[in-house]
Amino acid sequence: MRYCRTCILPDTRPGVTIGEDGVCSACLGHRDKEERIDWAARRAAFEALVSDARQRGSGYDCIVPVSGGKDSWYQIVKAKEFGLNVLAVTWRTPARTEIGQQNLDSMIANLGVDHIDYTIDPDVERRFMKAAFERVGATGLPMHMALFAIPIRLAIQLRIPLIVWGENAQLEYGGTAQERMATHLDADWLAKHGCLQSTNADDWVGAEGLTHQDLAAYRIPSDPGFKVESIFLGSFFKWDSFENTRIAAAHGFRHSSADLKTGTWDFADIDCRFVSLHHFLKWYKFGMTRSFDNLSVQIRSGQTGREEALAILRHQGWDAPLADIQAFCAFQDLPESWFWEVCERFRNPAIWTLDGNIWKIPDFLIEDWPWQTCQPT
Ligand SMILES: [Zn+2]
């Protein structure tokens, strides 16, 4: 396991590769954003897409997939700035937080958009999450499948020509040079980067008794018959999570330190209690926590020095979202021991070794890491 010498990402994180100079692909993405990408040309390309969408749109010009989080606000603000008639679409998490609901409500009212809050039968969500967790160690798989499939299917069926997604994750968190330059979210991208473990909805028929009909919301039409441009806003305008938060807050987005669920940002991952579980599984699979992501962005933006980031990480420790794990087990009506047993099945043997009865990662980023505290009590 190697770590970037500039930020703190490990090369176990999907998309992160570390070059001979010790610099990771996410840091190269930051360099691309500052030096390589011609933002004026990208803006012109965006304007052309807007013009096409406004010509082809027969009611709404674009769908903006939203959770109510800071990035959602920014996406809507930007789309409206260019004159697009927006339909905001949410996959409604079965574990929405109070602040998440408040922010979503005020976003719709304050920004003035039409909105669909798309709810899947909670029992289908429950069974799908259980199956995905037990089979592939990914509680977030149904969430990702739904939040990609619902806007894409609605765009096709309602004949809305454009979908404006948020960041290009490969540009922000690591990907190949070609992926970092990508502008469109297509089927190939979904298969590789959609957190779907190379599965589609029909691969889950039969799991936990799920039927073909149960999984309707997770399915994308195979023959669209209508062209939808599906783009990353972060490929056309330089993405900055802090700036997005500032813009959102200026319109009424709220957050406070009491909302912090995981990582170091109290303005992100706050609208769903189960998102923290998706990030937490990275500990077992990749040997990292959400703070590795957050702090690395802080380092690249010059807000936090690398030494300072290491001290924050050391102080924060394991960062297991225990309250959210409890909530998830209550949702599943299963004991917490079940959760921990399943986690153990996905501990990556390529990076973890057993020292006595304590699991450790040799050559971990922080030498005096408190391994003995990194286990359920
Ligand atoms: Zn890096």
Residues whose N, C-alpha, C, O or C-beta is under 5 A from the ligand:
A	BS01	ZN	C4 T6 C7 C24 A26 C27
